[in-house]
Amino acid sequence: MKSLIINLTLFKAGWIACVFGAAAGLPEVGAAAVAVAAGVHLWLARDARSEGLLLALAAALGLSWESALVATGVVSYDVGVLLPGIAPYWIVAMWILFATTLNSGMRWLRKSLVLASVAGAIGGPMSFLAGQKAGAVTFSDPVLALSLIGAGWAALLPIMVRSAAWLDEMDSTLAFARAQTQGEEA
């Protein structure tokens, strides 16, 4: 229970640091907060290697999806953009931050990929709308942007949930095999 509270607290603090840091022109604050949250997450993880793979997958997926939104002009960012047409580093960091919750605070999403899809379709646009209201992101057309973000998150969240579950299961399988091998050697 303690690690769950730590996980969700760090997620919320990281989200606030990313969004409000970017809105204030200080995207490095959010990136630093995510680095701390991810470090604590990996330190507390049962298998830091599989969790690290999940965070890397989230970064790659987030960079691809968010860059598509930027490249098409659906969303734009004023700070943290290292290359034109590419998502800013702080929004990619937020994907890493979110991935820290998938095997902890948001583990309940595993109950159903349909549930994960619905949660993504609602939560993704709500998060972006909050970011827009804070001044961290701009939409070319709010209805179009929020619709595309909802559709994207409806598809991507189940992929992330399934990936998290698969990596977690692989970790458990490997741990069991290691325990069996050690038992046979004793």
NUBAZA-671525 format. One line per field, with one value per residue (C-alpha): residue number from 1; residue in three letters; x negated, y, z negated. Coordinates in pm, 1 decimal. Last residue first. Example, Ala and Ser with C-alpha at 12.3 -4.5 7.8 and 13.67 -1.06 7.14 Angstrom:
! NUBAZA-671525
pos	2 1;
code	ser ala;
u	-1367.0 -1230.0;
v	-106.0 -450.0;
w	-714.0 -780.0;
This chain:
! NUBAZA-671525
pos	186 185 184 183 182 181 180 179 178 177 176 175 174 173 172 171 170 169 168 167 166 165 164 163 162 161 160 159 158 157 156 155 154 153 152 151 150 149 148 147 146 145 144 143 142 141 140 139 138 137 136 135 134 133 132 131 130 129 128 127 126 125 124 123 122 121 120 119 118 117 116 115 114 113 112 111 110 109 108 107 106 105 104 103 102 101 100 99 98 97 96 95 94 93 92 91 90 89 88 87 86 85 84 83 82 81 80 79 78 77 76 75 74 73 72 71 70 69 68 67 66 65 64 63 62 61 60 59 58 57 56 55 54 53 52 51 50 49 48 47 46 45 44 43 42 41 40 39 38 37 36 35 34 33 32 31 30 29 28 27 26 25 24 23 22 21 20 19 18 17 16 15 14 13 12 11 10 9 8 7 6 5 4 3 2 1;
code	ala glu glu gly gln thr gln ala arg ala phe ala leu thr ser asp met glu asp leu trp ala ala ser arg val met ile pro leu leu ala ala trp gly ala gly ile leu ser leu ala leu val pro asp ser phe thr val ala gly ala lys gln gly ala leu phe ser met pro gly gly ile ala gly ala val ser ala leu val leu ser lys arg leu trp arg met gly ser asn leu thr thr ala phe leu ile trp met ala val ile trp tyr pro ala ile gly pro leu leu val gly val asp tyr ser val val gly thr ala val leu ala ser glu trp ser leu gly leu ala ala ala leu ala leu leu leu gly glu ser arg ala asp arg ala leu trp leu his val gly ala ala val ala val ala ala ala gly val glu pro leu gly ala ala ala gly phe val cys ala ile trp gly ala lys phe leu thr leu asn ile ile leu ser lys met;
u	-2089.7 -2131.8 -1774.4 -1632.2 -1843.5 -1705.9 -1348.9 -1395.9 -1543.4 -1252.4 -1002.1 -1178.0 -1180.5 -808.4 -733.2 -939.2 -773.8 -436.3 -532.1 -655.4 -328.0 -115.8 -298.1 -269.0 103.3 156.6 -52.2 137.3 467.5 360.5 262.9 596.5 828.0 538.8 527.2 903.3 917.8 626.2 792.0 1121.6 945.9 755.2 1055.0 1274.8 997.2 896.3 534.3 483.0 224.4 28.8 -121.9 107.8 277.6 607.1 429.4 275.9 616.4 759.6 472.4 546.2 917.2 844.4 633.8 860.2 1179.2 1065.3 788.4 1027.4 1259.7 969.5 848.9 1201.7 1216.2 875.2 1036.3 922.5 572.0 681.1 675.6 293.8 324.5 150.2 -111.3 -199.3 -76.0 -167.3 -531.5 -407.1 -237.8 -571.2 -737.2 -453.5 -496.7 -864.8 -754.9 -554.3 -863.3 -1086.7 -881.9 -711.7 -887.8 -779.5 -1065.0 -1347.6 -1430.5 -1085.9 -1086.0 -876.8 -599.7 -401.9 -165.1 123.7 317.8 44.5 -7.1 -368.6 -270.7 -7.9 -243.5 -518.2 -287.8 -226.2 -587.2 -744.0 -480.6 -534.6 -911.8 -891.9 -633.7 -852.8 -1149.1 -938.3 -824.4 -1181.5 -1284.3 -1002.9 -1135.8 -1487.5 -1384.7 -1234.4 -1046.5 -1030.4 -1112.7 -1435.2 -1272.6 -984.1 -1215.5 -1420.9 -1110.7 -973.8 -1311.3 -1351.8 -990.3 -1055.7 -1364.7 -1164.0 -898.3 -1152.4 -1327.9 -1008.0 -1051.5 -856.0 -585.3 -335.0 -603.5 -666.0 -291.9 -238.7 -552.7 -565.3 -193.7 -228.4 -537.7 -360.6 -61.2 -278.6 -496.5 -187.5 -43.5 -360.8 -427.7 -70.8 -105.6 -444.8 -288.4 0.0;
v	-2646.9 -2640.7 -2759.0 -2483.8 -2221.0 -2338.6 -2331.9 -1982.4 -1858.6 -2010.0 -1844.6 -1507.7 -1548.2 -1621.5 -1328.5 -1090.1 -1218.9 -1160.9 -799.0 -744.6 -883.2 -678.5 -357.3 -432.8 -503.8 -176.1 17.1 -129.4 -68.8 295.2 345.4 285.4 491.1 735.8 800.6 833.5 1074.9 1279.7 1290.8 1409.8 1660.7 1808.4 1821.2 1989.6 2228.1 2338.3 2452.1 2344.0 2505.7 2335.4 2434.7 2729.9 2593.3 2568.0 2372.9 2135.3 2076.8 2009.3 1772.3 1574.7 1563.2 1455.1 1159.9 1063.8 1009.8 803.9 651.8 536.5 397.4 207.2 78.8 -40.3 -215.9 -368.0 -512.1 -590.8 -470.3 -109.6 -189.9 -171.3 207.1 275.0 1.9 -187.6 91.0 381.5 426.6 431.7 765.8 921.2 786.2 931.9 1259.9 1261.4 1260.1 1575.0 1730.3 1650.9 1853.8 1667.9 1684.4 1900.6 2146.8 1997.5 2052.6 2166.9 2222.2 2535.5 2691.0 2378.9 2308.2 2070.6 1967.4 2106.7 1778.2 1758.4 1829.6 1553.8 1312.0 1415.1 1329.7 982.4 897.1 1050.4 888.1 543.9 571.3 708.3 447.9 169.5 306.7 318.0 -40.2 -155.5 11.6 -170.5 -499.7 -417.7 -269.5 -600.1 -581.8 -205.8 25.8 161.1 175.3 383.4 608.9 673.2 727.3 982.0 1161.5 1170.8 1283.0 1574.7 1669.2 1667.0 1882.5 2140.1 2129.7 2254.8 2598.5 2841.3 2892.1 2678.5 2412.3 2406.1 2405.3 2100.7 1906.4 1991.9 1917.9 1582.2 1498.0 1577.3 1365.9 1073.3 1101.3 1087.3 794.5 589.5 679.1 585.6 255.3 190.6 233.7 0.0;
w	335.0 712.9 774.7 554.6 733.8 1068.0 940.1 794.4 1122.3 1316.6 1082.7 1117.7 1496.9 1502.3 1271.0 1485.8 1802.1 1637.1 1555.4 1910.8 2047.5 1805.5 1892.8 2265.7 2226.9 2042.1 2296.6 2590.3 2410.2 2359.1 2722.7 2896.4 2675.4 2627.7 3000.6 3034.1 2741.1 2874.1 3215.1 3066.2 2838.3 3130.6 3364.4 3104.1 2995.2 3346.6 3371.6 3011.0 2784.6 2507.1 2170.7 2098.3 1785.4 1977.1 2249.2 1997.2 1836.2 2182.3 2248.9 1933.1 2012.1 2370.7 2252.6 1963.2 2163.8 2462.7 2252.8 1980.1 2248.4 2405.0 2068.8 1986.9 2323.1 2244.4 1934.0 1582.9 1667.3 1604.4 1231.7 1246.4 1262.4 931.5 973.2 1288.6 1517.0 1288.5 1394.3 1755.2 1685.3 1593.1 1906.3 2111.2 1921.0 2016.5 2380.4 2301.5 2136.9 2432.5 2674.8 2959.7 3295.1 3589.9 3536.9 3329.6 2960.8 2851.5 2475.9 2489.9 2699.4 2779.5 3063.6 3118.7 3429.8 3653.9 3839.2 3724.3 3362.9 3343.7 3519.1 3276.4 2984.9 3120.9 3206.3 2894.6 2674.7 2825.5 2790.6 2436.1 2335.0 2471.0 2274.5 1956.1 2014.1 2073.0 1747.8 1569.5 1707.7 1591.1 1255.5 1148.4 817.1 861.2 569.0 723.0 1065.7 932.9 734.1 1047.2 1259.6 1011.0 989.2 1367.6 1399.6 1164.3 1365.5 1689.2 1525.0 1407.7 1745.8 1908.4 1746.9 1965.5 1702.1 1896.5 1935.9 1560.1 1497.3 1713.4 1626.6 1255.4 1212.2 1386.7 1181.4 853.4 957.5 1062.8 753.2 532.1 729.3 696.3 331.4 239.6 425.7 262.5 -84.0 0.0;
